[in-house]
């Protein structure tokens, strides 16, 4: 999905840099950011977790608006 955006922009580095600026944590989500949550949910430690929402988006949906 990100690659299609980068292709549309024409410059991959510029596209990813501009996207990262929109995320409060300052970088684009990577697979390693989600892996610990998936391991937890697959483990016995999460046996009482039901209907929970795990938002792993670097603060993007927290309502933060980065400076332009």
CHARMM internal coordinates of N, CA and C (Angstrom, degrees):
IC EDIT
DIST 1 N 1 CA 1.4429
DIST 1 CA 1 C 1.5279
ANGL 1 N 1 CA 1 C 110.00
DIST 1 C 2 N 1.3149
ANGL 1 CA 1 C 2 N 116.77
DIHE 1 N 1 CA 1 C 2 N -44.86
DIST 2 N 2 CA 1.4629
ANGL 1 C 2 N 2 CA 119.44
DIHE 1 CA 1 C 2 N 2 CA 179.22
DIST 2 CA 2 C 1.5233
ANGL 2 N 2 CA 2 C 111.47
DIHE 1 C 2 N 2 CA 2 C -67.12
DIST 2 C 3 N 1.3163
ANGL 2 CA 2 C 3 N 116.14
DIHE 2 N 2 CA 2 C 3 N -33.90
DIST 3 N 3 CA 1.4534
ANGL 2 C 3 N 3 CA 119.43
DIHE 2 CA 2 C 3 N 3 CA -179.60
DIST 3 CA 3 C 1.5259
ANGL 3 N 3 CA 3 C 110.95
DIHE 2 C 3 N 3 CA 3 C -64.59
DIST 3 C 4 N 1.3176
ANGL 3 CA 3 C 4 N 116.93
DIHE 3 N 3 CA 3 C 4 N -38.12
DIST 4 N 4 CA 1.4687
ANGL 3 C 4 N 4 CA 119.74
DIHE 3 CA 3 C 4 N 4 CA 177.74
DIST 4 CA 4 C 1.5206
ANGL 4 N 4 CA 4 C 110.67
DIHE 3 C 4 N 4 CA 4 C -63.55
DIST 4 C 5 N 1.3337
ANGL 4 CA 4 C 5 N 117.34
DIHE 4 N 4 CA 4 C 5 N -39.06
DIST 5 N 5 CA 1.4661
ANGL 4 C 5 N 5 CA 121.10
DIHE 4 CA 4 C 5 N 5 CA 176.24
DIST 5 CA 5 C 1.5247
ANGL 5 N 5 CA 5 C 109.91
DIHE 4 C 5 N 5 CA 5 C -63.50
DIST 5 C 6 N 1.3197
ANGL 5 CA 5 C 6 N 116.74
DIHE 5 N 5 CA 5 C 6 N -45.64
DIST 6 N 6 CA 1.4625
ANGL 5 C 6 N 6 CA 121.01
DIHE 5 CA 5 C 6 N 6 CA 179.86
DIST 6 CA 6 C 1.5258
ANGL 6 N 6 CA 6 C 110.83
DIHE 5 C 6 N 6 CA 6 C -61.94
DIST 6 C 7 N 1.3107
ANGL 6 CA 6 C 7 N 116.98
DIHE 6 N 6 CA 6 C 7 N -40.18
DIST 7 N 7 CA 1.4636
ANGL 6 C 7 N 7 CA 120.58
DIHE 6 CA 6 C 7 N 7 CA 177.63
DIST 7 CA 7 C 1.5230
ANGL 7 N 7 CA 7 C 110.87
DIHE 6 C 7 N 7 CA 7 C -62.80
DIST 7 C 8 N 1.3243
ANGL 7 CA 7 C 8 N 116.89
DIHE 7 N 7 CA 7 C 8 N -39.04
DIST 8 N 8 CA 1.4666
ANGL 7 C 8 N 8 CA 120.88
DIHE 7 CA 7 C 8 N 8 CA 179.23
DIST 8 CA 8 C 1.5306
ANGL 8 N 8 CA 8 C 111.48
DIHE 7 C 8 N 8 CA 8 C -67.29
DIST 8 C 9 N 1.3332
ANGL 8 CA 8 C 9 N 116.14
DIHE 8 N 8 CA 8 C 9 N -36.65
DIST 9 N 9 CA 1.4655
ANGL 8 C 9 N 9 CA 120.66
DIHE 8 CA 8 C 9 N 9 CA 178.53
DIST 9 CA 9 C 1.5249
ANGL 9 N 9 CA 9 C 109.96
DIHE 8 C 9 N 9 CA 9 C -72.04
DIST 9 C 10 N 1.3197
ANGL 9 CA 9 C 10 N 116.14
DIHE 9 N 9 CA 9 C 10 N -36.41
DIST 10 N 10 CA 1.4593
ANGL 9 C 10 N 10 CA 120.38
DIHE 9 CA 9 C 10 N 10 CA 178.71
DIST 10 CA 10 C 1.5153
ANGL 10 N 10 CA 10 C 114.22
DIHE 9 C 10 N 10 CA 10 C 100.08
DIST 10 C 11 N 1.3227
ANGL 10 CA 10 C 11 N 117.13
DIHE 10 N 10 CA 10 C 11 N -16.26
DIST 11 N 11 CA 1.4646
ANGL 10 C 11 N 11 CA 121.62
DIHE 10 CA 10 C 11 N 11 CA 179.87
DIST 11 CA 11 C 1.5275
ANGL 11 N 11 CA 11 C 107.50
DIHE 10 C 11 N 11 CA 11 C -135.14
DIST 11 C 12 N 1.3276
ANGL 11 CA 11 C 12 N 116.45
DIHE 11 N 11 CA 11 C 12 N 108.29
DIST 12 N 12 CA 1.4648
ANGL 11 C 12 N 12 CA 120.89
DIHE 11 CA 11 C 12 N 12 CA -174.60
DIST 12 CA 12 C 1.5213
ANGL 12 N 12 CA 12 C 112.07
DIHE 11 C 12 N 12 CA 12 C -59.67
DIST 12 C 13 N 1.3024
ANGL 12 CA 12 C 13 N 118.24
DIHE 12 N 12 CA 12 C 13 N -46.38
DIST 13 N 13 CA 1.4645
ANGL 12 C 13 N 13 CA 121.13
DIHE 12 CA 12 C 13 N 13 CA -177.98
DIST 13 CA 13 C 1.5269
ANGL 13 N 13 CA 13 C 110.99
DIHE 12 C 13 N 13 CA 13 C -62.58
DIST 13 C 14 N 1.3062
ANGL 13 CA 13 C 14 N 117.06
DIHE 13 N 13 CA 13 C 14 N -44.42
DIST 14 N 14 CA 1.4689
ANGL 13 C 14 N 14 CA 121.13
DIHE 13 CA 13 C 14 N 14 CA 178.87
DIST 14 CA 14 C 1.5311
ANGL 14 N 14 CA 14 C 111.03
DIHE 13 C 14 N 14 CA 14 C -63.56
DIST 14 C 15 N 1.3257
ANGL 14 CA 14 C 15 N 116.80
DIHE 14 N 14 CA 14 C 15 N -41.22
DIST 15 N 15 CA 1.4643
ANGL 14 C 15 N 15 CA 121.13
DIHE 14 CA 14 C 15 N 15 CA 179.99
DIST 15 CA 15 C 1.5219
ANGL 15 N 15 CA 15 C 110.96
DIHE 14 C 15 N 15 CA 15 C -63.24
DIST 15 C 16 N 1.3245
ANGL 15 CA 15 C 16 N 117.03
DIHE 15 N 15 CA 15 C 16 N -48.35
DIST 16 N 16 CA 1.4555
ANGL 15 C 16 N 16 CA 120.33
DIHE 15 CA 15 C 16 N 16 CA -178.35
DIST 16 CA 16 C 1.5297
ANGL 16 N 16 CA 16 C 111.52
DIHE 15 C 16 N 16 CA 16 C -67.90
DIST 16 C 17 N 1.3178
ANGL 16 CA 16 C 17 N 117.33
DIHE 16 N 16 CA 16 C 17 N -35.14
DIST 17 N 17 CA 1.4658
ANGL 16 C 17 N 17 CA 120.75
DIHE 16 CA 16 C 17 N 17 CA 177.27
DIST 17 CA 17 C 1.5251
ANGL 17 N 17 CA 17 C 110.54
DIHE 16 C 17 N 17 CA 17 C -64.61
DIST 17 C 18 N 1.3224
ANGL 17 CA 17 C 18 N 117.15
DIHE 17 N 17 CA 17 C 18 N -43.20
DIST 18 N 18 CA 1.4692
ANGL 17 C 18 N 18 CA 119.85
DIHE 17 CA 17 C 18 N 18 CA 179.98
DIST 18 CA 18 C 1.5246
ANGL 18 N 18 CA 18 C 110.99
DIHE 17 C 18 N 18 CA 18 C -67.35
DIST 18 C 19 N 1.3303
ANGL 18 CA 18 C 19 N 117.75
DIHE 18 N 18 CA 18 C 19 N -37.59
DIST 19 N 19 CA 1.4623
ANGL 18 C 19 N 19 CA 120.35
DIHE 18 CA 18 C 19 N 19 CA 176.66
DIST 19 CA 19 C 1.5268
ANGL 19 N 19 CA 19 C 111.44
DIHE 18 C 19 N 19 CA 19 C -65.39
DIST 19 C 20 N 1.3183
ANGL 19 CA 19 C 20 N 116.64
DIHE 19 N 19 CA 19 C 20 N -41.98
DIST 20 N 20 CA 1.4657
ANGL 19 C 20 N 20 CA 120.91
DIHE 19 CA 19 C 20 N 20 CA -179.43
DIST 20 CA 20 C 1.5262
ANGL 20 N 20 CA 20 C 111.35
DIHE 19 C 20 N 20 CA 20 C -62.42
DIST 20 C 21 N 1.3293
ANGL 20 CA 20 C 21 N 117.24
DIHE 20 N 20 CA 20 C 21 N -31.97
DIST 21 N 21 CA 1.4649
ANGL 20 C 21 N 21 CA 120.74
DIHE 20 CA 20 C 21 N 21 CA 179.10
DIST 21 CA 21 C 1.5245
ANGL 21 N 21 CA 21 C 112.20
DIHE 20 C 21 N 21 CA 21 C -67.78
DIST 21 C 22 N 1.3285
ANGL 21 CA 21 C 22 N 117.42
DIHE 21 N 21 CA 21 C 22 N -21.34
DIST 22 N 22 CA 1.4644
ANGL 21 C 22 N 22 CA 121.13
DIHE 21 CA 21 C 22 N 22 CA 178.88
DIST 22 CA 22 C 1.5253
ANGL 22 N 22 CA 22 C 112.25
DIHE 21 C 22 N 22 CA 22 C -80.93
DIST 22 C 23 N 1.3222
ANGL 22 CA 22 C 23 N 117.80
DIHE 22 N 22 CA 22 C 23 N -15.69
DIST 23 N 23 CA 1.4622
ANGL 22 C 23 N 23 CA 122.58
DIHE 22 CA 22 C 23 N 23 CA -177.68
DIST 23 CA 23 C 1.5332
ANGL 23 N 23 CA 23 C 108.45
DIHE 22 C 23 N 23 CA 23 C -95.49
DIST 23 C 24 N 1.3336
ANGL 23 CA 23 C 24 N 118.49
DIHE 23 N 23 CA 23 C 24 N 124.95
DIST 24 N 24 CA 1.4596
ANGL 23 C 24 N 24 CA 120.67
DIHE 23 CA 23 C 24 N 24 CA -178.44
DIST 24 CA 24 C 1.5369
ANGL 24 N 24 CA 24 C 114.48
DIHE 23 C 24 N 24 CA 24 C -52.54
DIST 24 C 25 N 1.3212
ANGL 24 CA 24 C 25 N 118.14
DIHE 24 N 24 CA 24 C 25 N -34.01
DIST 25 N 25 CA 1.4639
ANGL 24 C 25 N 25 CA 120.72
DIHE 24 CA 24 C 25 N 25 CA 179.89
DIST 25 CA 25 C 1.5335
ANGL 25 N 25 CA 25 C 111.28
DIHE 24 C 25 N 25 CA 25 C -77.80
DIST 25 C 26 N 1.3286
ANGL 25 CA 25 C 26 N 117.10
DIHE 25 N 25 CA 25 C 26 N -7.35
DIST 26 N 26 CA 1.4547
ANGL 25 C 26 N 26 CA 121.59
DIHE 25 CA 25 C 26 N 26 CA 172.23
DIST 26 CA 26 C 1.5198
ANGL 26 N 26 CA 26 C 116.96
DIHE 25 C 26 N 26 CA 26 C 82.00
DIST 26 C 27 N 1.3276
ANGL 26 CA 26 C 27 N 116.89
DIHE 26 N 26 CA 26 C 27 N 13.06
DIST 27 N 27 CA 1.4641
ANGL 26 C 27 N 27 CA 118.46
DIHE 26 CA 26 C 27 N 27 CA 178.02
DIST 27 CA 27 C 1.5181
ANGL 27 N 27 CA 27 C 109.55
DIHE 26 C 27 N 27 CA 27 C -152.05
DIST 27 C 28 N 1.3218
ANGL 27 CA 27 C 28 N 115.03
DIHE 27 N 27 CA 27 C 28 N 162.43
DIST 28 N 28 CA 1.4573
ANGL 27 C 28 N 28 CA 122.00
DIHE 27 CA 27 C 28 N 28 CA -179.32
DIST 28 CA 28 C 1.5286
ANGL 28 N 28 CA 28 C 108.93
DIHE 27 C 28 N 28 CA 28 C -84.16
DIST 28 C 29 N 1.3100
ANGL 28 CA 28 C 29 N 115.39
DIHE 28 N 28 CA 28 C 29 N 140.22
DIST 29 N 29 CA 1.4611
ANGL 28 C 29 N 29 CA 122.00
DIHE 28 CA 28 C 29 N 29 CA 178.16
DIST 29 CA 29 C 1.5216
ANGL 29 N 29 CA 29 C 111.62
DIHE 28 C 29 N 29 CA 29 C -56.26
DIST 29 C 30 N 1.3242
ANGL 29 CA 29 C 30 N 115.09
DIHE 29 N 29 CA 29 C 30 N 139.03
DIST 30 N 30 CA 1.4600
ANGL 29 C 30 N 30 CA 121.31
DIHE 29 CA 29 C 30 N 30 CA 176.51
DIST 30 CA 30 C 1.5267
ANGL 30 N 30 CA 30 C 109.00
DIHE 29 C 30 N 30 CA 30 C -122.67
DIST 30 C 31 N 1.3047
ANGL 30 CA 30 C 31 N 116.13
DIHE 30 N 30 CA 30 C 31 N 164.37
DIST 31 N 31 CA 1.4643
ANGL 30 C 31 N 31 CA 121.66
DIHE 30 CA 30 C 31 N 31 CA -179.50
DIST 31 CA 31 C 1.5250
ANGL 31 N 31 CA 31 C 111.53
DIHE 30 C 31 N 31 CA 31 C -54.04
DIST 31 C 32 N 1.3186
ANGL 31 CA 31 C 32 N 117.14
DIHE 31 N 31 CA 31 C 32 N -40.12
DIST 32 N 32 CA 1.4712
ANGL 31 C 32 N 32 CA 121.08
DIHE 31 CA 31 C 32 N 32 CA -178.94
DIST 32 CA 32 C 1.5207
ANGL 32 N 32 CA 32 C 112.83
DIHE 31 C 32 N 32 CA 32 C -64.61
DIST 32 C 33 N 1.3266
ANGL 32 CA 32 C 33 N 118.37
DIHE 32 N 32 CA 32 C 33 N -17.82
DIST 33 N 33 CA 1.4581
ANGL 32 C 33 N 33 CA 121.31
DIHE 32 CA 32 C 33 N 33 CA 177.75
DIST 33 CA 33 C 1.5295
ANGL 33 N 33 CA 33 C 111.78
DIHE 32 C 33 N 33 CA 33 C -76.66
DIST 33 C 34 N 1.3205
ANGL 33 CA 33 C 34 N 116.90
DIHE 33 N 33 CA 33 C 34 N -25.57
DIST 34 N 34 CA 1.4556
ANGL 33 C 34 N 34 CA 122.31
DIHE 33 CA 33 C 34 N 34 CA -176.73
DIST 34 CA 34 C 1.5237
ANGL 34 N 34 CA 34 C 112.11
DIHE 33 C 34 N 34 CA 34 C -96.90
DIST 34 C 35 N 1.3138
ANGL 34 CA 34 C 35 N 116.89
DIHE 34 N 34 CA 34 C 35 N -27.76
DIST 35 N 35 CA 1.4623
ANGL 34 C 35 N 35 CA 122.20
DIHE 34 CA 34 C 35 N 35 CA -174.26
DIST 35 CA 35 C 1.5315
ANGL 35 N 35 CA 35 C 114.12
DIHE 34 C 35 N 35 CA 35 C -52.65
DIST 35 C 36 N 1.3388
ANGL 35 CA 35 C 36 N 120.36
DIHE 35 N 35 CA 35 C 36 N -46.62
DIST 36 N 36 CA 1.4754
ANGL 35 C 36 N 36 CA 118.71
DIHE 35 CA 35 C 36 N 36 CA -179.41
DIST 36 CA 36 C 1.5312
ANGL 36 N 36 CA 36 C 113.65
DIHE 35 C 36 N 36 CA 36 C -59.63
DIST 36 C 37 N 1.3225
ANGL 36 CA 36 C 37 N 117.07
DIHE 36 N 36 CA 36 C 37 N -36.49
DIST 37 N 37 CA 1.4668
ANGL 36 C 37 N 37 CA 119.79
DIHE 36 CA 36 C 37 N 37 CA 178.33
DIST 37 CA 37 C 1.5245
ANGL 37 N 37 CA 37 C 110.54
DIHE 36 C 37 N 37 CA 37 C -67.07
DIST 37 C 38 N 1.3076
ANGL 37 CA 37 C 38 N 117.04
DIHE 37 N 37 CA 37 C 38 N -39.72
DIST 38 N 38 CA 1.4630
ANGL 37 C 38 N 38 CA 120.60
DIHE 37 CA 37 C 38 N 38 CA 179.28
DIST 38 CA 38 C 1.5324
ANGL 38 N 38 CA 38 C 111.10
DIHE 37 C 38 N 38 CA 38 C -66.45
DIST 38 C 39 N 1.3194
ANGL 38 CA 38 C 39 N 116.42
DIHE 38 N 38 CA 38 C 39 N -39.80
DIST 39 N 39 CA 1.4650
ANGL 38 C 39 N 39 CA 120.37
DIHE 38 CA 38 C 39 N 39 CA 177.54
DIST 39 CA 39 C 1.5240
ANGL 39 N 39 CA 39 C 109.91
DIHE 38 C 39 N 39 CA 39 C -63.99
DIST 39 C 40 N 1.3331
ANGL 39 CA 39 C 40 N 116.42
DIHE 39 N 39 CA 39 C 40 N -42.95
DIST 40 N 40 CA 1.4639
ANGL 39 C 40 N 40 CA 120.42
DIHE 39 CA 39 C 40 N 40 CA 177.81
DIST 40 CA 40 C 1.5327
ANGL 40 N 40 CA 40 C 110.89
DIHE 39 C 40 N 40 CA 40 C -60.02
DIST 40 C 41 N 1.3202
ANGL 40 CA 40 C 41 N 116.82
DIHE 40 N 40 CA 40 C 41 N -48.27
DIST 41 N 41 CA 1.4589
ANGL 40 C 41 N 41 CA 119.93
DIHE 40 CA 40 C 41 N 41 CA -177.84
DIST 41 CA 41 C 1.5272
ANGL 41 N 41 CA 41 C 112.79
DIHE 40 C 41 N 41 CA 41 C -65.02
DIST 41 C 42 N 1.3215
ANGL 41 CA 41 C 42 N 116.55
DIHE 41 N 41 CA 41 C 42 N -27.31
DIST 42 N 42 CA 1.4635
ANGL 41 C 42 N 42 CA 120.39
DIHE 41 CA 41 C 42 N 42 CA 178.72
DIST 42 CA 42 C 1.5284
ANGL 42 N 42 CA 42 C 112.14
DIHE 41 C 42 N 42 CA 42 C -85.82
DIST 42 C 43 N 1.3147
ANGL 42 CA 42 C 43 N 117.25
DIHE 42 N 42 CA 42 C 43 N -6.26
DIST 43 N 43 CA 1.4615
ANGL 42 C 43 N 43 CA 120.68
DIHE 42 CA 42 C 43 N 43 CA -175.55
DIST 43 CA 43 C 1.5272
ANGL 43 N 43 CA 43 C 112.07
DIHE 42 C 43 N 43 CA 43 C -94.48
DIST 43 C 44 N 1.3151
ANGL 43 CA 43 C 44 N 115.25
DIHE 43 N 43 CA 43 C 44 N 168.34
DIST 44 N 44 CA 1.4655
ANGL 43 C 44 N 44 CA 121.35
DIHE 43 CA 43 C 44 N 44 CA 176.77
DIST 44 CA 44 C 1.5248
ANGL 44 N 44 CA 44 C 111.97
DIHE 43 C 44 N 44 CA 44 C -67.06
DIST 44 C 45 N 1.3281
ANGL 44 CA 44 C 45 N 117.44
DIHE 44 N 44 CA 44 C 45 N -23.51
DIST 45 N 45 CA 1.4668
ANGL 44 C 45 N 45 CA 120.76
DIHE 44 CA 44 C 45 N 45 CA -179.15
DIST 45 CA 45 C 1.5209
ANGL 45 N 45 CA 45 C 112.42
DIHE 44 C 45 N 45 CA 45 C -64.16
DIST 45 C 46 N 1.3207
ANGL 45 CA 45 C 46 N 117.53
DIHE 45 N 45 CA 45 C 46 N -21.11
DIST 46 N 46 CA 1.4650
ANGL 45 C 46 N 46 CA 120.30
DIHE 45 CA 45 C 46 N 46 CA -179.09
DIST 46 CA 46 C 1.5325
ANGL 46 N 46 CA 46 C 112.25
DIHE 45 C 46 N 46 CA 46 C -99.05
DIST 46 C 47 N 1.3136
ANGL 46 CA 46 C 47 N 117.25
DIHE 46 N 46 CA 46 C 47 N 17.58
DIST 47 N 47 CA 1.4684
ANGL 46 C 47 N 47 CA 120.64
DIHE 46 CA 46 C 47 N 47 CA -173.82
DIST 47 CA 47 C 1.5324
ANGL 47 N 47 CA 47 C 113.35
DIHE 46 C 47 N 47 CA 47 C -60.88
DIST 47 C 48 N 1.3126
ANGL 47 CA 47 C 48 N 118.76
DIHE 47 N 47 CA 47 C 48 N -23.48
DIST 48 N 48 CA 1.4606
ANGL 47 C 48 N 48 CA 121.33
DIHE 47 CA 47 C 48 N 48 CA 179.35
DIST 48 CA 48 C 1.5255
ANGL 48 N 48 CA 48 C 112.79
DIHE 47 C 48 N 48 CA 48 C -100.97
DIST 48 C 49 N 1.3069
ANGL 48 CA 48 C 49 N 117.79
DIHE 48 N 48 CA 48 C 49 N 5.43
DIST 49 N 49 CA 1.4599
ANGL 48 C 49 N 49 CA 121.78
DIHE 48 CA 48 C 49 N 49 CA 179.58
DIST 49 CA 49 C 1.5238
ANGL 49 N 49 CA 49 C 108.83
DIHE 48 C 49 N 49 CA 49 C -83.93
DIST 49 C 50 N 1.3217
ANGL 49 CA 49 C 50 N 115.48
DIHE 49 N 49 CA 49 C 50 N 120.97
DIST 50 N 50 CA 1.4634
ANGL 49 C 50 N 50 CA 120.53
DIHE 49 CA 49 C 50 N 50 CA 177.76
DIST 50 CA 50 C 1.5242
ANGL 50 N 50 CA 50 C 108.85
DIHE 49 C 50 N 50 CA 50 C -138.78
DIST 50 C 51 N 1.2866
ANGL 50 CA 50 C 51 N 116.40
DIHE 50 N 50 CA 50 C 51 N 133.65
DIST 51 N 51 CA 1.4573
ANGL 50 C 51 N 51 CA 121.11
DIHE 50 CA 50 C 51 N 51 CA 174.71
DIST 51 CA 51 C 1.5146
ANGL 51 N 51 CA 51 C 114.81
DIHE 50 C 51 N 51 CA 51 C 65.51
DIST 51 C 52 N 1.3181
ANGL 51 CA 51 C 52 N 117.82
DIHE 51 N 51 CA 51 C 52 N 18.39
DIST 52 N 52 CA 1.4601
ANGL 51 C 52 N 52 CA 120.54
DIHE 51 CA 51 C 52 N 52 CA -178.76
DIST 52 CA 52 C 1.5255
ANGL 52 N 52 CA 52 C 110.26
DIHE 51 C 52 N 52 CA 52 C -81.97
DIST 52 C 53 N 1.3019
ANGL 52 CA 52 C 53 N 114.86
DIHE 52 N 52 CA 52 C 53 N 151.69
DIST 53 N 53 CA 1.4595
ANGL 52 C 53 N 53 CA 121.16
DIHE 52 CA 52 C 53 N 53 CA 176.21
DIST 53 CA 53 C 1.5251
ANGL 53 N 53 CA 53 C 108.07
DIHE 52 C 53 N 53 CA 53 C -113.70
DIST 53 C 54 N 1.3025
ANGL 53 CA 53 C 54 N 116.25
DIHE 53 N 53 CA 53 C 54 N 123.78
DIST 54 N 54 CA 1.4598
ANGL 53 C 54 N 54 CA 121.63
DIHE 53 CA 53 C 54 N 54 CA 177.65
DIST 54 CA 54 C 1.5236
ANGL 54 N 54 CA 54 C 107.35
DIHE 53 C 54 N 54 CA 54 C -107.25
DIST 54 C 55 N 1.3052
ANGL 54 CA 54 C 55 N 116.47
DIHE 54 N 54 CA 54 C 55 N 107.59
DIST 55 N 55 CA 1.4578
ANGL 54 C 55 N 55 CA 120.60
DIHE 54 CA 54 C 55 N 55 CA -179.65
DIST 55 CA 55 C 1.5180
ANGL 55 N 55 CA 55 C 107.65
DIHE 54 C 55 N 55 CA 55 C -93.80
DIST 55 C 56 N 1.3059
ANGL 55 CA 55 C 56 N 115.41
DIHE 55 N 55 CA 55 C 56 N 112.28
DIST 56 N 56 CA 1.4674
ANGL 55 C 56 N 56 CA 121.56
DIHE 55 CA 55 C 56 N 56 CA -178.65
DIST 56 CA 56 C 1.5243
ANGL 56 N 56 CA 56 C 106.54
DIHE 55 C 56 N 56 CA 56 C -119.85
DIST 56 C 57 N 1.3270
ANGL 56 CA 56 C 57 N 115.31
DIHE 56 N 56 CA 56 C 57 N 83.95
DIST 57 N 57 CA 1.4589
ANGL 56 C 57 N 57 CA 119.46
DIHE 56 CA 56 C 57 N 57 CA -174.11
DIST 57 CA 57 C 1.5331
ANGL 57 N 57 CA 57 C 113.54
DIHE 56 C 57 N 57 CA 57 C -140.17
DIST 57 C 58 N 1.3259
ANGL 57 CA 57 C 58 N 116.67
DIHE 57 N 57 CA 57 C 58 N 16.66
DIST 58 N 58 CA 1.4617
ANGL 57 C 58 N 58 CA 119.74
DIHE 57 CA 57 C 58 N 58 CA 177.54
DIST 58 CA 58 C 1.5165
ANGL 58 N 58 CA 58 C 113.68
DIHE 57 C 58 N 58 CA 58 C 67.81
DIST 58 C 59 N 1.3287
ANGL 58 CA 58 C 59 N 117.55
DIHE 58 N 58 CA 58 C 59 N 19.10
DIST 59 N 59 CA 1.4546
ANGL 58 C 59 N 59 CA 121.81
DIHE 58 CA 58 C 59 N 59 CA 179.12
DIST 59 CA 59 C 1.5213
ANGL 59 N 59 CA 59 C 113.54
DIHE 58 C 59 N 59 CA 59 C 90.89
DIST 59 C 60 N 1.3059
ANGL 59 CA 59 C 60 N 117.56
DIHE 59 N 59 CA 59 C 60 N 4.70
DIST 60 N 60 CA 1.4638
ANGL 59 C 60 N 60 CA 121.60
DIHE 59 CA 59 C 60 N 60 CA -175.28
DIST 60 CA 60 C 1.5249
ANGL 60 N 60 CA 60 C 112.67
DIHE 59 C 60 N 60 CA 60 C -58.66
DIST 60 C 61 N 1.3177
ANGL 60 CA 60 C 61 N 118.22
DIHE 60 N 60 CA 60 C 61 N -39.56
DIST 61 N 61 CA 1.4588
ANGL 60 C 61 N 61 CA 120.57
DIHE 60 CA 60 C 61 N 61 CA -178.03
DIST 61 CA 61 C 1.5227
ANGL 61 N 61 CA 61 C 113.21
DIHE 60 C 61 N 61 CA 61 C -92.51
DIST 61 C 62 N 1.3103
ANGL 61 CA 61 C 62 N 117.83
DIHE 61 N 61 CA 61 C 62 N 8.69
DIST 62 N 62 CA 1.4669
ANGL 61 C 62 N 62 CA 121.30
DIHE 61 CA 61 C 62 N 62 CA -178.97
DIST 62 CA 62 C 1.5230
ANGL 62 N 62 CA 62 C 112.83
DIHE 61 C 62 N 62 CA 62 C -80.64
DIST 62 C 63 N 1.3218
ANGL 62 CA 62 C 63 N 116.55
DIHE 62 N 62 CA 62 C 63 N -1.61
DIST 63 N 63 CA 1.4540
ANGL 62 C 63 N 63 CA 119.37
DIHE 62 CA 62 C 63 N 63 CA 178.56
DIST 63 CA 63 C 1.5128
ANGL 63 N 63 CA 63 C 114.85
DIHE 62 C 63 N 63 CA 63 C 91.53
DIST 63 C 64 N 1.3177
ANGL 63 CA 63 C 64 N 116.66
DIHE 63 N 63 CA 63 C 64 N 6.54
DIST 64 N 64 CA 1.4555
ANGL 63 C 64 N 64 CA 121.78
DIHE 63 CA 63 C 64 N 64 CA 179.79
DIST 64 CA 64 C 1.5328
ANGL 64 N 64 CA 64 C 110.02
DIHE 63 C 64 N 64 CA 64 C -76.28
DIST 64 C 65 N 1.3197
ANGL 64 CA 64 C 65 N 116.41
DIHE 64 N 64 CA 64 C 65 N 133.70
DIST 65 N 65 CA 1.4569
ANGL 64 C 65 N 65 CA 120.57
DIHE 64 CA 64 C 65 N 65 CA 175.13
DIST 65 CA 65 C 1.5232
ANGL 65 N 65 CA 65 C 108.09
DIHE 64 C 65 N 65 CA 65 C -113.71
DIST 65 C 66 N 1.3267
ANGL 65 CA 65 C 66 N 117.13
DIHE 65 N 65 CA 65 C 66 N 112.30
DIST 66 N 66 CA 1.4697
ANGL 65 C 66 N 66 CA 119.78
DIHE 65 CA 65 C 66 N 66 CA -178.58
DIST 66 CA 66 C 1.5243
ANGL 66 N 66 CA 66 C 111.42
DIHE 65 C 66 N 66 CA 66 C -69.48
DIST 66 C 67 N 1.3321
ANGL 66 CA 66 C 67 N 116.55
DIHE 66 N 66 CA 66 C 67 N 151.81
DIST 67 N 67 CA 1.4634
ANGL 66 C 67 N 67 CA 119.08
DIHE 66 CA 66 C 67 N 67 CA 177.07
DIST 67 CA 67 C 1.5204
ANGL 67 N 67 CA 67 C 110.82
DIHE 66 C 67 N 67 CA 67 C -65.80
DIST 67 C 68 N 1.3072
ANGL 67 CA 67 C 68 N 115.21
DIHE 67 N 67 CA 67 C 68 N 148.22
DIST 68 N 68 CA 1.4704
ANGL 67 C 68 N 68 CA 120.01
DIHE 67 CA 67 C 68 N 68 CA -178.60
DIST 68 CA 68 C 1.5020
ANGL 68 N 68 CA 68 C 111.01
DIHE 67 C 68 N 68 CA 68 C -88.19
END
COOR INIT
IC SEED 1 N 1 CA 1 C
IC BUILD
